[in-house]
Amino acid sequence: MMEIVKMLENETNEIEKNLVEILWYMRGGISLNDAYQLTFDQRRHIFELIKENTELSKKTGKPIY
C-alpha cells in the first residue's frame, strides 16, 4: 500500500513540476489554475512546442520571447 502512495506522490510532484515549467515558459499567459485544467495531451503538445522553440533558438542564436 505504501508503494502505491509513494508512486502517486511522485506522479503528483512531476505534474506540479511540469505545470510550473509551463507557467515559466508562458510568462503569465496562463494562470496556475488554468494550467491545472490542462489535459495530459494539452500539456504534451505545449512541451513539444517548447522543445521545438528551444531547439530553434539554439540554432538561430535568437532568444525565445
N, CA, C and O atoms as CSV, one atom per row, in Angstrom:
chain,resi,resn,atom,element,x,y,z
A,1,MET,N,N,0.819,-1.189,0.000
A,1,MET,CA,C,0.000,0.000,0.000
A,1,MET,C,C,0.869,1.261,0.000
A,1,MET,O,O,0.566,2.222,-0.707
A,2,MET,N,N,1.926,1.261,0.776
A,2,MET,CA,C,2.807,2.429,0.838
A,2,MET,C,C,3.508,2.661,-0.491
A,2,MET,O,O,3.811,3.803,-0.837
A,3,GLU,N,N,3.769,1.600,-1.238
A,3,GLU,CA,C,4.392,1.745,-2.560
A,3,GLU,C,C,3.478,2.520,-3.502
A,3,GLU,O,O,3.937,3.367,-4.269
A,4,ILE,N,N,2.198,2.228,-3.439
A,4,ILE,CA,C,1.233,2.921,-4.291
A,4,ILE,C,C,1.153,4.397,-3.904
A,4,ILE,O,O,1.122,5.272,-4.770
A,5,VAL,N,N,1.120,4.664,-2.611
A,5,VAL,CA,C,1.071,6.048,-2.131
A,5,VAL,C,C,2.312,6.803,-2.584
A,5,VAL,O,O,2.213,7.940,-3.044
A,6,LYS,N,N,3.477,6.181,-2.460
A,6,LYS,CA,C,4.726,6.817,-2.876
A,6,LYS,C,C,4.729,7.065,-4.388
A,6,LYS,O,O,5.180,8.118,-4.839
A,7,MET,N,N,4.232,6.106,-5.170
A,7,MET,CA,C,4.168,6.260,-6.614
A,7,MET,C,C,3.252,7.432,-6.982
A,7,MET,O,O,3.603,8.248,-7.834
A,8,LEU,N,N,2.089,7.516,-6.347
A,8,LEU,CA,C,1.153,8.605,-6.620
A,8,LEU,C,C,1.734,9.955,-6.193
A,8,LEU,O,O,1.517,10.965,-6.863
A,9,GLU,N,N,2.457,9.973,-5.102
A,9,GLU,CA,C,3.116,11.198,-4.647
A,9,GLU,C,C,4.152,11.658,-5.674
A,9,GLU,O,O,4.234,12.848,-5.980
A,10,ASN,N,N,4.931,10.736,-6.197
A,10,ASN,CA,C,5.930,11.064,-7.226
A,10,ASN,C,C,5.273,11.589,-8.493
A,10,ASN,O,O,5.753,12.552,-9.092
A,11,GLU,N,N,4.174,10.959,-8.905
A,11,GLU,CA,C,3.458,11.412,-10.099
A,11,GLU,C,C,2.886,12.811,-9.887
A,11,GLU,O,O,2.943,13.645,-10.791
A,12,THR,N,N,2.340,13.073,-8.711
A,12,THR,CA,C,1.801,14.393,-8.391
A,12,THR,C,C,2.897,15.444,-8.430
A,12,THR,O,O,2.701,16.530,-8.977
A,13,ASN,N,N,4.037,15.131,-7.859
A,13,ASN,CA,C,5.160,16.067,-7.869
A,13,ASN,C,C,5.637,16.346,-9.288
A,13,ASN,O,O,5.980,17.484,-9.609
A,14,GLU,N,N,5.663,15.337,-10.133
A,14,GLU,CA,C,6.090,15.511,-11.529
A,14,GLU,C,C,5.106,16.392,-12.292
A,14,GLU,O,O,5.514,17.253,-13.071
A,15,ILE,N,N,3.818,16.178,-12.069
A,15,ILE,CA,C,2.806,17.017,-12.722
A,15,ILE,C,C,2.953,18.465,-12.281
A,15,ILE,O,O,2.915,19.372,-13.112
A,16,GLU,N,N,3.121,18.689,-10.988
A,16,GLU,CA,C,3.279,20.049,-10.481
A,16,GLU,C,C,4.536,20.710,-11.038
A,16,GLU,O,O,4.520,21.896,-11.367
A,17,LYS,N,N,5.608,19.961,-11.144
A,17,LYS,CA,C,6.845,20.484,-11.736
A,17,LYS,C,C,6.602,20.878,-13.190
A,17,LYS,O,O,7.042,21.942,-13.625
A,18,ASN,N,N,5.906,20.031,-13.941
A,18,ASN,CA,C,5.599,20.323,-15.336
A,18,ASN,C,C,4.724,21.565,-15.471
A,18,ASN,O,O,4.933,22.378,-16.372
A,19,LEU,N,N,3.754,21.712,-14.587
A,19,LEU,CA,C,2.883,22.879,-14.638
A,19,LEU,C,C,3.657,24.167,-14.384
A,19,LEU,O,O,3.436,25.175,-15.055
A,20,VAL,N,N,4.564,24.128,-13.416
A,20,VAL,CA,C,5.381,25.312,-13.133
A,20,VAL,C,C,6.264,25.638,-14.323
A,20,VAL,O,O,6.467,26.810,-14.639
A,21,GLU,N,N,6.790,24.625,-14.985
A,21,GLU,CA,C,7.614,24.847,-16.173
A,21,GLU,C,C,6.788,25.495,-17.285
A,21,GLU,O,O,7.259,26.412,-17.958
A,22,ILE,N,N,5.567,25.021,-17.474
A,22,ILE,CA,C,4.682,25.636,-18.467
A,22,ILE,C,C,4.438,27.096,-18.112
A,22,ILE,O,O,4.497,27.964,-18.983
A,23,LEU,N,N,4.167,27.372,-16.851
A,23,LEU,CA,C,3.931,28.750,-16.413
A,23,LEU,C,C,5.130,29.634,-16.713
A,23,LEU,O,O,4.968,30.772,-17.153
A,24,TRP,N,N,6.322,29.122,-16.479
A,24,TRP,CA,C,7.521,29.918,-16.726
A,24,TRP,C,C,7.641,30.250,-18.212
A,24,TRP,O,O,7.891,31.400,-18.573
A,25,TYR,N,N,7.464,29.255,-19.067
A,25,TYR,CA,C,7.574,29.493,-20.498
A,25,TYR,C,C,6.448,30.388,-21.016
A,25,TYR,O,O,6.656,31.159,-21.953
A,26,MET,N,N,5.271,30.295,-20.423
A,26,MET,CA,C,4.140,31.104,-20.864
A,26,MET,C,C,4.243,32.545,-20.353
A,26,MET,O,O,3.549,33.431,-20.853
A,27,ARG,N,N,5.091,32.778,-19.373
A,27,ARG,CA,C,5.346,34.125,-18.836
A,27,ARG,C,C,4.069,34.916,-18.570
A,27,ARG,O,O,3.891,36.038,-19.043
A,28,GLY,N,N,3.201,34.293,-17.803
A,28,GLY,CA,C,1.972,34.974,-17.422
A,28,GLY,C,C,0.820,34.772,-18.384
A,28,GLY,O,O,-0.269,35.299,-18.154
A,29,GLY,N,N,1.028,34.028,-19.451
A,29,GLY,CA,C,-0.029,33.794,-20.430
A,29,GLY,C,C,-1.077,32.811,-19.954
A,29,GLY,O,O,-2.130,32.666,-20.575
A,30,ILE,N,N,-0.792,32.139,-18.860
A,30,ILE,CA,C,-1.737,31.172,-18.295
A,30,ILE,C,C,-1.551,31.189,-16.775
A,30,ILE,O,O,-0.431,31.302,-16.277
A,31,SER,N,N,-2.648,31.076,-16.060
A,31,SER,CA,C,-2.578,31.052,-14.598
A,31,SER,C,C,-2.363,29.618,-14.111
A,31,SER,O,O,-2.553,28.662,-14.862
A,32,LEU,N,N,-1.973,29.486,-12.868
A,32,LEU,CA,C,-1.781,28.153,-12.300
A,32,LEU,C,C,-3.093,27.387,-12.298
A,32,LEU,O,O,-3.111,26.189,-12.583
A,33,ASN,N,N,-4.179,28.055,-11.985
A,33,ASN,CA,C,-5.493,27.386,-12.005
A,33,ASN,C,C,-5.821,26.880,-13.407
A,33,ASN,O,O,-6.311,25.763,-13.570
A,34,ASP,N,N,-5.549,27.705,-14.418
A,34,ASP,CA,C,-5.784,27.268,-15.801
A,34,ASP,C,C,-4.878,26.102,-16.170
A,34,ASP,O,O,-5.301,25.176,-16.862
A,35,ALA,N,N,-3.641,26.147,-15.712
A,35,ALA,CA,C,-2.695,25.070,-16.017
A,35,ALA,C,C,-3.170,23.746,-15.428
A,35,ALA,O,O,-2.991,22.695,-16.044
A,36,TYR,N,N,-3.771,23.788,-14.248
A,36,TYR,CA,C,-4.293,22.559,-13.641
A,36,TYR,C,C,-5.436,21.963,-14.464
A,36,TYR,O,O,-5.715,20.769,-14.354
A,37,GLN,N,N,-6.089,22.766,-15.272
A,37,GLN,CA,C,-7.206,22.292,-16.091
A,37,GLN,C,C,-6.753,21.662,-17.410
A,37,GLN,O,O,-7.560,21.058,-18.117
A,38,LEU,N,N,-5.463,21.800,-17.744
A,38,LEU,CA,C,-4.954,21.224,-18.987
A,38,LEU,C,C,-5.002,19.702,-18.934
A,38,LEU,O,O,-4.730,19.097,-17.897
A,39,THR,N,N,-5.346,19.101,-20.047
A,39,THR,CA,C,-5.321,17.641,-20.117
A,39,THR,C,C,-3.886,17.176,-20.339
A,39,THR,O,O,-2.999,17.979,-20.626
A,40,PHE,N,N,-3.672,15.892,-20.204
A,40,PHE,CA,C,-2.354,15.323,-20.451
A,40,PHE,C,C,-1.891,15.642,-21.868
A,40,PHE,O,O,-0.746,16.043,-22.076
A,41,ASP,N,N,-2.789,15.463,-22.847
A,41,ASP,CA,C,-2.424,15.731,-24.240
A,41,ASP,C,C,-2.105,17.207,-24.469
A,41,ASP,O,O,-1.175,17.528,-25.209
A,42,GLN,N,N,-2.854,18.097,-23.852
A,42,GLN,CA,C,-2.571,19.521,-23.990
A,42,GLN,C,C,-1.195,19.861,-23.429
A,42,GLN,O,O,-0.436,20.608,-24.046
A,43,ARG,N,N,-0.870,19.306,-22.247
A,43,ARG,CA,C,0.461,19.537,-21.669
A,43,ARG,C,C,1.545,18.975,-22.573
A,43,ARG,O,O,2.595,19.596,-22.740
A,44,ARG,N,N,1.306,17.813,-23.156
A,44,ARG,CA,C,2.277,17.190,-24.060
A,44,ARG,C,C,2.513,18.077,-25.281
A,44,ARG,O,O,3.657,18.265,-25.697
A,45,HIS,N,N,1.458,18.614,-25.850
A,45,HIS,CA,C,1.591,19.488,-27.021
A,45,HIS,C,C,2.355,20.767,-26.667
A,45,HIS,O,O,3.177,21.237,-27.453
A,46,ILE,N,N,2.089,21.320,-25.503
A,46,ILE,CA,C,2.806,22.522,-25.065
A,46,ILE,C,C,4.286,22.213,-24.926
A,46,ILE,O,O,5.125,23.003,-25.359
A,47,PHE,N,N,4.621,21.078,-24.330
A,47,PHE,CA,C,6.032,20.729,-24.159
A,47,PHE,C,C,6.709,20.444,-25.495
A,47,PHE,O,O,7.895,20.734,-25.654
A,48,GLU,N,N,5.983,19.887,-26.454
A,48,GLU,CA,C,6.554,19.689,-27.788
A,48,GLU,C,C,6.875,21.036,-28.425
A,48,GLU,O,O,7.926,21.200,-29.045
A,49,LEU,N,N,5.979,21.989,-28.273
A,49,LEU,CA,C,6.206,23.327,-28.812
A,49,LEU,C,C,7.388,23.999,-28.121
A,49,LEU,O,O,8.210,24.641,-28.775
A,50,ILE,N,N,7.473,23.854,-26.808
A,50,ILE,CA,C,8.601,24.419,-26.055
A,50,ILE,C,C,9.909,23.816,-26.562
A,50,ILE,O,O,10.885,24.535,-26.777
A,51,LYS,N,N,9.928,22.493,-26.752
A,51,LYS,CA,C,11.137,21.822,-27.225
A,51,LYS,C,C,11.532,22.323,-28.616
A,51,LYS,O,O,12.701,22.619,-28.867
A,52,GLU,N,N,10.552,22.415,-29.517
A,52,GLU,CA,C,10.835,22.894,-30.872
A,52,GLU,C,C,11.386,24.312,-30.849
A,52,GLU,O,O,12.363,24.613,-31.535
A,53,ASN,N,N,10.766,25.181,-30.064
A,53,ASN,CA,C,11.219,26.572,-29.992
A,53,ASN,C,C,12.588,26.697,-29.338
A,53,ASN,O,O,13.385,27.550,-29.728
A,54,THR,N,N,12.864,25.864,-28.358
A,54,THR,CA,C,14.173,25.874,-27.715
A,54,THR,C,C,15.254,25.454,-28.700
A,54,THR,O,O,16.315,26.076,-28.765
A,55,GLU,N,N,14.987,24.398,-29.468
A,55,GLU,CA,C,15.952,23.934,-30.466
A,55,GLU,C,C,16.161,24.992,-31.553
A,55,GLU,O,O,17.291,25.224,-31.983
A,56,LEU,N,N,15.084,25.630,-31.993
A,56,LEU,CA,C,15.183,26.682,-32.996
A,56,LEU,C,C,15.994,27.864,-32.458
A,56,LEU,O,O,16.790,28.462,-33.182
A,57,SER,N,N,15.784,28.188,-31.203
A,57,SER,CA,C,16.528,29.285,-30.578
A,57,SER,C,C,18.020,28.975,-30.530
A,57,SER,O,O,18.850,29.853,-30.766
A,58,LYS,N,N,18.355,27.736,-30.226
A,58,LYS,CA,C,19.760,27.349,-30.192
A,58,LYS,C,C,20.397,27.429,-31.583
A,58,LYS,O,O,21.542,27.858,-31.723
A,59,LYS,N,N,19.649,27.014,-32.607
A,59,LYS,CA,C,20.171,27.020,-33.974
A,59,LYS,C,C,20.366,28.446,-34.507
A,59,LYS,O,O,21.357,28.747,-35.172
A,60,THR,N,N,19.400,29.307,-34.198
A,60,THR,CA,C,19.445,30.659,-34.758
A,60,THR,C,C,20.206,31.642,-33.876
A,60,THR,O,O,20.617,32.708,-34.334
A,61,GLY,N,N,20.391,31.277,-32.603
A,61,GLY,CA,C,21.053,32.179,-31.674
A,61,GLY,C,C,20.168,33.306,-31.182
A,61,GLY,O,O,20.639,34.242,-30.537
A,62,LYS,N,N,18.865,33.210,-31.494
A,62,LYS,CA,C,17.919,34.224,-31.045
A,62,LYS,C,C,17.164,33.714,-29.826
A,62,LYS,O,O,16.810,32.536,-29.768
A,63,PRO,N,N,16.912,34.583,-28.852
A,63,PRO,CA,C,16.210,34.143,-27.638
A,63,PRO,C,C,14.751,33.830,-27.902
A,63,PRO,O,O,14.161,34.299,-28.875
A,64,ILE,N,N,14.189,33.036,-27.026
A,64,ILE,CA,C,12.766,32.722,-27.071
A,64,ILE,C,C,12.032,33.866,-26.374
A,64,ILE,O,O,12.359,34.227,-25.243
A,65,TYR,N,N,11.057,34.421,-27.045
A,65,TYR,CA,C,10.257,35.503,-26.432
A,65,TYR,C,C,8.945,34.985,-25.963
A,65,TYR,O,O,8.139,35.744,-25.424
